Amino acid sequence: MKAEALIEMRPFVRVATHDDIDRLVEIDLLCFDDVYGDQPPTSEDVHVMLTDRLNAAGELMVVGEVGGQVEGFMTCQITDKGPEDFITWEETTDNGHITGTHNPDGSSLYIVNMTVTPVGSEAGIGDMLIANMYGRFIERRKDSAQLLSRIPQFSKWLLEQEVEFSGLTEAEQDALAEDYIHATKPGKNGKPILYDGMLRRYGYAGAKPVKVIRNGFPDPVSHDYGVLCVVENPLGRARHNRVAASLAGKAIKYLSQKPTIVQKIF
Ligand SMILES: CC(C)(COP(=O)(O)OP(=O)(O)OC[C@H]1O[C@@H](n2cnc3c(N)ncnc32)[C@H](O)[C@@H]1OP(=O)(O)O)[C@@H](O)C(=O)NCCC(=O)NCCS
């Protein structure tokens, strides 16, 4: 294989452009099929939502390519809200458009979406997008980054516990959801790992759960619960130092293009 072809096969991340939107629509509909169920939005609606999202987010929307095809993307907005202010994903993100919620002067990031196809996951695009966004987070000297995680293995766990969830009171359901986010199972080496793969995935990237939110995100497999997670700026107090933040951010963005390195970190 020629050198140029090999370079094209290598996974890499870059800022999204309007030419990517058609592919991002396909990825959104594919990756959220369990959320959308039998009433998926139209491609046109998703196209408008993602175009608005890109217009507001600019360089805070990044895509990952594998073999010349985009296989994942991640978007952040800037916000002045803290974890206590978040109620639903829809309200927090202006129904995914972020037109009215992105506040460039805010002190925190909010991760609007992280969406990776199975091909992208296999190639390490998830880790690369997270690392690249970490670089942007540090470069912009923000205090923290927040995200609402789904808990898509909650329904499976309830089945294993033989719990009839719909027969419980709201208080009992909330208590079970709280228990679930700490539930573990044996990992490959026998050590306990978090039961929920998505929470575990965000945990590896430094996100700590702070609040379980009933009706946080319409998602049948998570019983509509979302878990608000917070990532603190790893530079601590040095985060306000322009030179340190710029150097560290650039270094992390550089490393984000190296799948074998970022896979070891996250
Ligand atoms: C979440 C996501 C971005 C993570 O991508 P990634 O970093 O490459 O990691 P993986 O795809 O390996 O997923 C991490 C874990 O989450 C689990 N997971 C991801 N999507 C899932 C789903 N729809 N249902 C159940 N579990 C899911 C994976 O099985 C995996 O757990 P495991 O290690 O026990 O197998 C990607 O899986 C995705 O796009 N999922 C669907 C869309 C979504 O829910 N995005 C997050 C909300 S914005």
The ligand as an ORCA input file, in Angstrom:
! r2SCAN-3c Opt
* xyz 0 1
  C     -21.066      6.377     24.267
  C     -20.099      6.238     23.122
  C     -19.796      7.601     22.510
  C     -18.806      5.664     23.679
  O     -17.934      5.319     22.613
  P     -16.517      4.702     22.946
  O     -15.753      5.664     23.761
  O     -15.894      4.282     21.667
  O     -16.815      3.464     23.876
  P     -17.686      2.137     23.577
  O     -18.486      2.263     22.322
  O     -16.752      1.005     23.694
  O     -18.750      2.169     24.756
  C     -18.373      2.186     26.122
  C     -19.342      1.321     26.872
  O     -20.664      1.857     26.756
  C     -21.540      0.812     26.318
  N     -22.583      1.370     25.424
  C     -22.403      2.300     24.471
  N     -23.563      2.540     23.833
  C     -24.486      1.726     24.412
  C     -25.859      1.497     24.207
  N     -26.547      2.168     23.277
  N     -26.493      0.573     24.999
  C     -25.813     -0.088     25.942
  N     -24.513      0.087     26.189
  C     -23.855      0.979     25.435
  C     -20.649     -0.118     25.538
  O     -21.206     -1.426     25.465
  C     -19.391     -0.103     26.370
  O     -19.536     -0.925     27.508
  P     -18.722     -2.318     27.615
  O     -17.295     -1.914     27.778
  O     -19.311     -2.968     28.811
  O     -18.987     -3.030     26.336
  C     -20.638      5.312     21.966
  O     -20.787      4.005     22.482
  C     -21.971      5.801     21.419
  O     -21.989      6.647     20.539
  N     -23.098      5.259     21.935
  C     -24.430      5.628     21.454
  C     -24.740      7.111     21.570
  C     -24.696      7.599     23.021
  O     -25.423      7.104     23.873
  N     -23.850      8.599     23.280
  C     -23.678      9.112     24.640
  C     -24.694     10.091     25.049
  S     -24.428     11.699     24.402
*
